[in-house]
Amino acid sequence: GAVVSQHPSRVICKSGTSVKIECRSLDFQATTMFWYRQFPKQSLMLMATSNEGSKATYEQGVEKDKFLINHASLTLSTLTVTSAHPEDSSFYICSSPGGEMNTEAFFGQGTRLTVV
Amino acid sequence: GNSVTQMEGPVTLSEEAFLTINCTYTATGYPSLFWYVQYPGEGLQLLLKATKADDKGSNKGFEATYRKETTSFHLEKGSVQVSDSAVYFCARRNSGNTPLVFGKGTRLSVIA
């Protein structure tokens, strides 16, 4: 099946610094990438949708200036957490819908971010 | 709107016990339905899916049937193993390029 590769899997950063998370589609072209956040013992909540070549759309309550999303090519989407704070510590995971004919979505491995 | 409701956990079972995790969805559109599993420290893996009413998804001894009349997609397994300990998410999706909507997840612990 299709593979989405997400890096890094774990990152620890200091408050005030920025962290970039990458998601690459390895064997298909991902025109759309969904970014989710999962707090401990909670479900995945959609943060934003990135589309190749256009601006990302953010869900209500998600700060677009804090969570910068770039989808510059059909195989790479990035999420940058800017000026990170401890409350941004979470599990971030990307997902591509895999195309109109695919009912299944393909997930990256996830990134556990810890801000200290 | 679109939502998924699944039973609250945690669920603790002895090995070889029967498992049911209830999941219901709001009846908007014609969603595809999914169960994903998340093992400790890992990302999500698709466990099974069903794309239309009366379809049964099955994998690794787990199964779930898409019931339109009760808007349900309950997950069942006849005999759980310790290795099934994980968090299980029910999810729905309306069409090809829309995001999945997840339930809150149910943590399953199976003890030997």
Interface residues (C-beta under 8 A of the other chain):
Chain A: Q6 T32 F34 K41 Q42 S43 L44 L46 T49 I93 S95 P97 G98 G99 E100 M101 N102 T103 E104 A105 F107 G108 Q109 G110 R112
Chain B: S32 F34 G41 E42 G43 L44 Q45 L46 K49 T51 F89 R93 S95 G96 N97 T98 P99 L100 V101 F102 G103 K104 G105 R107
